[in-house]
Amino acid sequence: MNERYYYWLRFAIFAVIISAIIIVLNLFVLRLNWGRWDLTKNKIYTVSPTSSKILSGLKVPVNIEYYVSSSDKLPAEWKDLQQQVNDKLKEIASVTNGKMKIEIMNPTLDEEWKKRLQSKGVSPFAVKAYEKDQISSKIIFSSIVISYKDKKDEVISQVIPSTFANLEYEVISRIVKMTSDQKQIVAIYAPLEPVEPWMVQMYMQMGRQPPQPKDNYQTITKVMEEQNYEVVKINFNKEDPLPKDATTFIIMNPKELSDRQVYEVNKFLQKGGNVIICAQLYSYKLRGSPDGGVFIETVENKTGLEKIFTGFGVGLKEKILCDESVLPMSMPISGEQPVPVKLPHQMMITDKFIKKDSPMTQHISNLLYLWGNAVQIDEKKLASTGLKTDILFTTTDKSWFVNFKKSEMKTDDFKPVTKRAGEQAGGVVVTGKFPDLYQGKQAPEWQKSEGRPNRYPRKEGKEPKLDPSKGRLILFGSTKMFEDDLIGNQYSLQYFQNIFLFVNTVDVLTVGEDLINIRGKTFLPVRFQQPSNGEMLFWRIMVLAGIPLIFIIFGIVRSIVRRQFKAGRLSNRSLIQYIMGKSFLKEEEEEEKQRGDINE
């Protein structure tokens, strides 16, 4: 009895002491600033070393104003948004040595603020709110205004949870471009898609004005403008040539470039310029067949880039490229409602075949290489010119080629062949001092055109001799992968990141590689690779029979043990000894003996 009393007394004393220690430790720990632990894969909530390097060089303060509605006006799932943004901005400001000032204001409290903000381009926007099992709409503010010296304010118009991961890039990229004295001019040449003759005729017969030619690349233009580039769309002719101070020149879906246009591209590269060419040799239209199948109308695209391809050692292979890695898509057939289509030239490029250490493809996990041609690399020509190549992404090793047929092809024409082509490049970077393809020749004449007035006049005459500088040429074998119909849909990012690839490429060429490391800190969808037939069979068996098999084995073992007990061949002592070891029973016996001596 006394022993039991002392036992509980010791237990109570130790419990009080341990509780007191825990309370004191909690009080002590709460007073310490532990910061935040960032467990995300891409360190979303940590200021990157690149940002620290850029911001540590600020000489003049940058002012950041975050205008946000009160938490009770925000949707329930956005209640922590203000705190998260405030914490992130404070972390960014902590590496500026006091050169960044942050203010958080609620513009709904003052009507004068609303008017002033509208003049800056800040306005409220509507969001969906889910409350009490109902969907409603709320008008809220959540925008950031960045001010630097006397330059025009930069505005991040919508700061919302879905874009929070990219907030650091949005802030830093604007600061970089505001503090830079150099203009970042990106020129784009993208011929408009002409209206088909039958449609023009139909409209004329109806007495209506035919539709205008279509610009298929408005999304990439808009995105670059949002990144604060000065984007200049040109007709690329005598009246509207390539601006002299352009940093990067983008050519989308070229159509029979003239000799003079090729000459201008060559000279721009020789001056150390950056050129992105997106070209493909074939385009397709789907048409339904009477038997319910699909006919593919084929159109051959003549790019006019042959002189560049042969002169620099890179080009496009003429055969149609196909692959086993395919993304099914909904496509309109014969101008009617879209239907699911799965053809082998709808190629899905997974992260296994995307170059990991290139800043242009960094943190990109999936690409849709739609209707693309394989990029051909002539190693001998490259060696003779001194140019170097770097492959950005390839198809799988199970790709194959199909011969092109004019006018029309059937789905059977795309069937896999026995001999596979292996991994085929889809995007290539060419770097070095580009040779003069017109050495010793006069500059070709411009073709006659009806363009806009000359925005960038040049004096015609003999071109001065150039001292070649290191330029960069990026060749993508697909134009379809960057068209509005594909990347203009906000849901497309669930499946592929073509738009990230394009903007990364422009950023690397125009402002350098640093910003890419910041943009890469975002939540990117991960696409699992399609398992093989053998793997699928294995997991089906495991799901259907695996768990029942575990229970069956457990039941058999238990039944055997019980039979051993009943037969007297296995005692509790031997079972314990078998599980815990012989030493365990020895220790138990010694303790029992000691307790017996004490009682005596």
Secondary structure as GFF3:
##gff-version 3
##sequence-region A 1 600
A	DSSP	alpha_helix	2	31	.	.	.	ID=ss1
A	DSSP	alpha_helix	49	55	.	.	.	ID=ss2
A	DSSP	beta_strand	62	68	.	.	.	ID=ss3
A	DSSP	three_ten_helix	71	73	.	.	.	ID=ss4
A	DSSP	three_ten_helix	76	78	.	.	.	ID=ss5
A	DSSP	alpha_helix	81	93	.	.	.	ID=ss6
A	DSSP	beta_strand	100	105	.	.	.	ID=ss7
A	DSSP	three_ten_helix	107	109	.	.	.	ID=ss8
A	DSSP	alpha_helix	111	120	.	.	.	ID=ss9
A	DSSP	beta_strand	125	131	.	.	.	ID=ss10
A	DSSP	beta_strand	134	140	.	.	.	ID=ss11
A	DSSP	beta_strand	142	148	.	.	.	ID=ss12
A	DSSP	beta_strand	154	156	.	.	.	ID=ss13
A	DSSP	three_ten_helix	161	166	.	.	.	ID=ss14
A	DSSP	alpha_helix	167	179	.	.	.	ID=ss15
A	DSSP	beta_strand	185	189	.	.	.	ID=ss16
A	DSSP	alpha_helix	197	205	.	.	.	ID=ss17
A	DSSP	alpha_helix	218	226	.	.	.	ID=ss18
A	DSSP	beta_strand	230	233	.	.	.	ID=ss19
A	DSSP	beta_strand	248	252	.	.	.	ID=ss20
A	DSSP	alpha_helix	259	270	.	.	.	ID=ss21
A	DSSP	beta_strand	274	278	.	.	.	ID=ss22
A	DSSP	beta_strand	282	288	.	.	.	ID=ss23
A	DSSP	beta_strand	294	300	.	.	.	ID=ss24
A	DSSP	alpha_helix	306	312	.	.	.	ID=ss25
A	DSSP	beta_strand	314	316	.	.	.	ID=ss26
A	DSSP	beta_strand	320	322	.	.	.	ID=ss27
A	DSSP	beta_strand	329	332	.	.	.	ID=ss28
A	DSSP	beta_strand	338	341	.	.	.	ID=ss29
A	DSSP	beta_strand	346	350	.	.	.	ID=ss30
A	DSSP	three_ten_helix	351	353	.	.	.	ID=ss31
A	DSSP	beta_strand	366	370	.	.	.	ID=ss32
A	DSSP	beta_strand	375	377	.	.	.	ID=ss33
A	DSSP	alpha_helix	379	385	.	.	.	ID=ss34
A	DSSP	beta_strand	388	394	.	.	.	ID=ss35
A	DSSP	beta_strand	400	402	.	.	.	ID=ss36
A	DSSP	beta_strand	407	410	.	.	.	ID=ss37
A	DSSP	three_ten_helix	411	414	.	.	.	ID=ss38
A	DSSP	beta_strand	425	433	.	.	.	ID=ss39
A	DSSP	beta_strand	470	476	.	.	.	ID=ss40
A	DSSP	three_ten_helix	480	482	.	.	.	ID=ss41
A	DSSP	alpha_helix	484	487	.	.	.	ID=ss42
A	DSSP	three_ten_helix	490	494	.	.	.	ID=ss43
A	DSSP	alpha_helix	498	510	.	.	.	ID=ss44
A	DSSP	alpha_helix	514	519	.	.	.	ID=ss45
A	DSSP	alpha_helix	533	541	.	.	.	ID=ss46
A	DSSP	pi_helix	542	546	.	.	.	ID=ss47
A	DSSP	alpha_helix	547	567	.	.	.	ID=ss48
A	DSSP	alpha_helix	572	580	.	.	.	ID=ss49
A	DSSP	alpha_helix	582	599	.	.	.	ID=ss50
###
